């Protein structure tokens, strides 16, 4: 194995851990919503606002972070941002009131918003083109594992062991602080990263076209349903399905665990065939059906199967395909901007999904309409994919 091969593989592993810890921190808090509801006498809209506060500032940071990363260097944005995320996660665990917690989540949102675009700009430059989709899938699988780990660990520590609700947040924040040091050592400066692969096609400035805009919208619509599940599933399982808190945490891991093998398999298939759009045309509508089945399934077995189906074809499986498709249509020097816009489009849904779903539950007394709205938006994403006329890239020789 050459030194260059060793570098990009270490890079993917470190970024995998970064996604794992960020999502573990997010979902550890959502697994404890029932406790926060009783602790500070909150309604469902206020509970949704805890997540929306994070997502609002996460969304606001996307484009500035991408522009800054392309201008001053990706590592110079990535590492300080992850350090601030680590401190924000610890700050969340120290919150003593609802307003304090909102401020802590806003700080964590700003810092996490600086991760997506520089991270994928660095990895896209470092990874050989024939492995790009599967490398993104491996990195993104950290998100899936983080969702499962955060929910399971927080539920077990608090609901089963009776420990203080702050401990999981402090633990994940401390681990993220250690990873920040590792990341600062592993990631090379931009000057080295940009020499790792020669771009053969003529370079041009970033100019969004109709297909790119549609890809951004597909990401946004698919992300809405994902964040309905991520932010509300443990609470839904406890209050609507009558599943005890610790068991609800375990059930919530079905979706992310199903995602990991599916994302990697789809990534390999996409790199070998070049058929990214066609793969998404199968995955997106299946995900819409799975979202509807979460509330339509009368039995718990049907609910579990619906969560597994969403894991096999949902947002975390689609994301690597979107990232690779956007990378192919933009110049390497503008990848920070392109990935920032892709993630910004998605984070608009991240901001809206938790609060809108909480508001729907307060108004109707049921989660059904919230999940069905998510399914409808994902069906619209499928319709947008049908209008993209750009042919898929050729398979890698």
C-alpha positions in Angstrom: 0.0 0.0 0.0 1.5 3.4 -1.1 1.8 6.3 1.3 -0.9 8.1 -0.6 -3.3 5.2 -0.3 -2.7 5.0 3.4 -3.4 8.7 3.8 -6.9 8.7 2.2 -7.9 5.6 4.1 -6.9 7.1 7.4 -8.7 10.2 6.4 -11.9 8.4 5.8 -11.6 6.6 9.1 -11.2 9.9 11.0 -14.1 11.5 9.2 -16.2 8.4 9.9 -15.5 9.0 13.6 -16.3 12.7 13.3 -19.8 11.9 11.9 -20.3 9.2 14.5 -19.6 11.5 17.4 -21.6 14.4 16.0 -24.7 12.3 15.4 -24.2 10.5 18.7 -24.4 13.8 20.5 -27.5 14.9 18.5 -29.5 11.7 19.1 -28.4 11.3 22.7 -30.4 14.4 23.4 -33.4 13.4 21.4 -33.5 10.0 23.3 -34.0 12.0 26.5 -36.9 14.3 25.3 -39.4 12.7 27.7 -37.1 13.6 30.6 -36.7 17.2 29.4 -40.5 17.5 28.9 -41.1 16.7 32.5 -38.0 18.4 33.9 -38.9 21.8 32.5 -42.7 21.4 31.8 -42.3 21.7 28.0 -44.8 21.1 25.3 -44.1 19.3 22.0 -43.5 22.5 20.1 -40.8 23.5 22.6 -39.3 20.1 22.4 -39.1 20.4 18.6 -37.6 23.8 19.0 -34.6 22.3 20.9 -33.6 20.5 17.7 -34.7 23.4 15.4 -32.4 25.8 17.3 -29.5 23.5 16.4 -30.6 23.1 12.8 -31.2 26.8 12.2 -27.6 27.7 13.1 -26.3 24.6 11.4 -28.0 25.8 8.2 -26.8 29.4 8.6 -23.2 28.2 8.9 -23.2 26.1 5.7 -22.5 28.6 2.9 -20.1 30.8 4.9 -18.1 27.7 5.9 -17.9 26.5 2.3 -16.8 29.9 1.0 -14.3 30.3 3.7 -12.9 26.8 3.2 -12.3 27.4 -0.5 -10.7 30.7 0.3 -8.4 30.1 3.3 -8.1 26.3 3.3 -10.3 23.4 4.3 -8.3 22.2 7.3 -8.3 25.8 8.7 -12.1 25.7 8.8 -12.6 22.0 9.7 -10.4 21.6 12.8 -11.4 24.8 14.7 -15.1 24.0 13.9 -14.9 20.5 15.3 -13.2 21.9 18.4 -16.1 24.3 18.9 -18.5 21.4 18.4 -16.8 19.4 21.1 -17.1 22.4 23.5 -20.8 23.0 22.5 -21.6 19.3 23.2 -20.1 19.6 26.7 -22.0 22.9 27.2 -25.3 21.1 26.3 -24.6 18.6 29.1 -24.2 21.4 31.6 -27.5 23.2 30.8 -29.6 24.0 33.8 -32.6 25.6 32.1 -34.5 25.5 28.8 -33.1 28.8 27.5 -29.5 27.6 28.4 -30.1 24.4 26.4 -31.4 26.4 23.4 -28.2 28.5 23.5 -26.0 25.4 23.8 -27.7 23.7 20.8 -27.3 26.9 18.8 -23.5 26.9 19.5 -23.3 23.3 18.6 -25.2 23.9 15.4 -22.9 26.7 14.2 -19.9 24.5 14.8 -21.2 21.4 13.2 -22.2 23.6 10.2 -18.5 24.0 9.4 -17.9 20.3 9.1 -19.8 19.0 6.0 -18.4 21.1 3.1 -14.7 21.2 4.0 -14.7 17.5 5.0 -16.2 16.3 1.7 -14.0 18.8 -0.2 -10.9 17.3 1.4 -12.0 13.7 1.0 -13.1 14.2 -2.6 -9.6 15.6 -3.4 -7.8 12.8 -1.6 -9.8 9.7 -2.7 -9.2 8.2 -6.1 -12.2 8.9 -8.4 -13.1 5.1 -8.7 -13.7 4.9 -5.0 -15.4 8.3 -4.3 -19.0 7.1 -3.9 -18.2 4.2 -1.6 -15.7 6.4 0.3 -18.5 8.9 0.9 -20.8 6.0 2.0 -18.2 4.7 4.4 -17.8 8.2 5.9 -21.6 8.7 6.0 -22.0 5.4 7.8 -20.5 7.1 10.8 -23.7 9.1 10.9 -25.8 6.0 11.0 -23.7 4.4 13.7 -23.8 7.6 15.7 -27.6 7.7 15.5 -27.8 4.1 16.8 -25.0 4.6 19.4 -26.2 7.9 20.8 -29.8 6.7 21.2 -28.8 3.3 22.6 -26.2 4.6 25.0 -28.2 7.5 26.3 -31.3 5.3 26.8 -29.3 2.6 28.5 -27.4 5.0 30.8 -30.5 7.0 31.8 -33.5 4.7 31.6 -31.8 1.4 32.6 -29.0 2.5 34.9 -30.8 5.5 36.3 -27.8 7.9 35.7 -28.1 11.6 35.3 -29.3 12.7 31.8 -26.3 15.0 31.4 -23.7 12.2 31.4 -24.2 10.9 27.8 -23.8 14.4 26.4 -20.7 15.1 28.5 -19.2 11.7 27.5 -19.7 12.2 23.7 -18.5 15.8 24.0 -15.3 14.6 25.7 -14.6 12.0 23.1 -15.1 14.6 20.4 -12.5 16.8 22.1 -10.0 13.9 21.8 -10.9 13.3 18.2 -10.2 17.0 17.4 -6.6 16.5 18.4 -6.3 13.4 16.2 -8.0 15.1 13.3 -5.5 18.0 13.5 -2.7 15.5 13.2 -4.1 13.4 10.4 -5.6 15.9 8.0 -2.9 17.4 5.7 -2.9 21.1 4.6 -4.7 22.0 1.3 -1.4 22.4 -0.6 -0.8 18.6 -0.2 -4.4 17.5 -0.7 -4.7 19.3 -4.0 -1.8 17.5 -5.5 -3.2 14.0 -4.9 -5.4 13.9 -8.0 -5.1 15.6 -11.3 -8.4 16.9 -12.8 -8.3 16.1 -16.5 -11.4 18.1 -17.7 -11.1 21.9 -18.1 -11.6 23.9 -15.0 -14.4 26.4 -14.7 -15.9 28.5 -12.0 -18.9 27.2 -10.0 -22.0 27.8 -12.0 -25.2 26.2 -10.7 -27.3 24.6 -13.5 -30.8 23.2 -13.5 -29.6 19.7 -12.7 -27.6 20.9 -9.7 -30.5 22.8 -8.3 -32.7 19.7 -8.7 -30.1 17.6 -6.9 -30.1 20.2 -4.0 -33.9 20.0 -3.8 -33.9 16.2 -3.8 -31.5 16.3 -0.8 -33.7 18.8 1.0 -36.9 16.8 0.5 -35.3 13.5 1.4 -33.7 15.0 4.5 -37.1 16.2 5.9 -38.3 12.6 6.6 -34.9 11.6 7.9 -35.0 14.3 10.6 -38.6 13.6 11.5 -37.3 10.1 12.4 -34.1 11.2 14.0 -35.7 13.8 16.3 -39.0 12.3 17.1 -38.8 8.5 16.8 -37.8 7.7 20.5 -40.5 10.0 21.8 -43.1 8.5 19.3 -42.3 5.0 20.3 -42.7 5.8 24.0 -45.9 8.0 23.8 -47.7 6.6 20.7 -46.7 3.0 20.7 -46.3 2.4 24.4 -42.7 1.1 24.3 -40.7 1.6 27.4 -37.8 4.2 27.2 -34.9 1.7 27.2 -36.5 -0.6 24.7 -37.5 2.5 22.6 -33.8 3.4 22.4 -32.9 -0.1 21.1 -35.8 0.0 18.5 -34.5 3.3 17.3 -31.2 1.7 16.2 -33.0 -0.5 13.6 -33.0 2.2 11.0 -29.3 3.3 11.3 -28.0 -0.2 11.6 -29.8 -1.2 8.4 -28.3 1.9 6.7 -24.6 0.9 7.0 -24.4 -2.2 4.8 -26.9 -0.7 2.3 -25.0 2.5 1.9 -21.7 0.7 1.3 -23.3 -1.8 -1.1 -25.0 1.0 -3.1 -21.8 3.0 -3.1 -19.8 0.1 -4.6 -22.6 -0.4 -7.2 -22.7 3.3 -8.1 -18.9 3.4 -8.6 -18.9 0.3 -10.8 -21.9 1.2 -13.0 -22.0 5.0 -12.9 -25.8 4.8 -12.6 -26.3 7.2 -9.6 -29.5 8.7 -10.8 -31.1 5.3 -11.6 -30.2 4.0 -8.2 -31.8 7.1 -6.6 -35.0 6.5 -8.7 -35.4 3.2 -6.9 -34.3 4.3 -3.4 -36.3 7.5 -3.0 -39.9 6.2 -3.6 -39.2 3.1 -1.5 -38.1 5.5 1.3 -41.4 7.4 1.0 -43.4 4.1 1.4 -41.3 3.2 4.4 -42.1 6.6 6.1 -45.8 6.0 5.6 -45.6 2.5 6.9 -44.1 3.7 10.2 -47.5 5.0 11.2 -49.7 2.8 9.0 -48.4 -0.5 10.4 -50.8 -1.6 13.1 -48.4 -4.1 14.6 -45.0 -3.6 16.2 -43.4 -6.1 13.8 -44.7 -4.0 10.9 -43.2 -0.9 12.5 -39.8 -2.6 12.9 -39.9 -3.7 9.3 -40.8 -0.2 8.1 -37.8 1.3 10.1 -35.5 -1.3 8.6 -36.8 -0.6 5.1 -36.2 3.1 5.6 -32.7 2.4 6.8 -32.0 0.4 3.6 -33.0 3.1 1.2 -33.3 6.4 3.1 -31.4 9.6 3.3 -28.0 8.3 4.5 -28.0 5.8 1.6 -28.9 8.5 -0.9 -26.4 11.1 0.4 -23.3 9.5 -1.0 -24.9 9.4 -4.5 -25.8 13.0 -4.3 -22.3 14.0 -3.1 -20.7 12.1 -6.0 -23.2 13.5 -8.5 -22.6 17.1 -7.4 -18.8 16.5 -7.4 -18.9 15.3 -11.0 -20.7 18.5 -12.1 -18.5 21.1 -10.4 -14.8 22.0 -10.5 -12.6 20.7 -7.7 -11.7 24.3 -6.7 -15.3 25.0 -6.0 -16.3 21.8 -4.2 -16.5 23.6 -0.8 -19.2 25.9 -2.2 -21.0 23.1 -4.0 -21.2 20.8 -1.0 -22.1 23.8 1.2 -25.1 24.5 -1.0 -26.1 20.9 -1.1 -26.1 20.6 2.6 -27.7 24.0 3.1 -30.6 22.9 1.0 -31.0 19.9 3.3 -30.6 21.8 6.5 -33.6 23.9 5.6 -35.6 20.8 6.1 -33.6 20.0 9.2 -34.8 23.3 10.7 -38.4 22.8 9.8 -39.0 19.1 10.4 -38.7 19.0 14.2 -40.8 22.0 15.0 -43.5 21.4 12.3 -43.9 17.8 13.4 -44.2 18.9 17.1 -46.7 21.5 16.1 -48.7 18.9 14.1 -48.8 16.6 17.1 -49.9 19.5 19.4 -52.8 20.4 16.9 -53.9 16.9 16.0 -52.8 14.7 19.0 -51.3 12.3 16.5 -48.0 11.7 14.8 -49.7 10.3 11.6 -49.9 13.5 9.7 -46.3 14.4 10.5 -44.9 11.2 9.1 -47.3 11.2 6.1 -46.1 14.8 5.2 -42.5 13.5 5.2 -43.5 10.7 2.9 -45.3 13.1 0.5 -42.2 15.4 0.3 -40.0 12.3 -0.5 -42.4 11.4 -3.3 -42.0 14.9 -4.7 -38.2 14.3 -4.6 -38.7 11.3 -6.8 -40.7 13.4 -9.3 -37.8 15.9 -9.4 -35.4 13.1 -10.2 -37.5 12.0 -13.1 -37.0 15.4 -14.7 -33.2 15.3 -14.6 -32.1 14.7 -18.2 -28.3 14.6 -17.7 -27.0 11.1 -18.5 -25.3 9.3 -15.7 -21.5 9.1 -15.7 -19.7 6.2 -17.4 -18.8 3.3 -15.2 -15.2 3.2 -13.9 -12.9 0.9 -15.9 
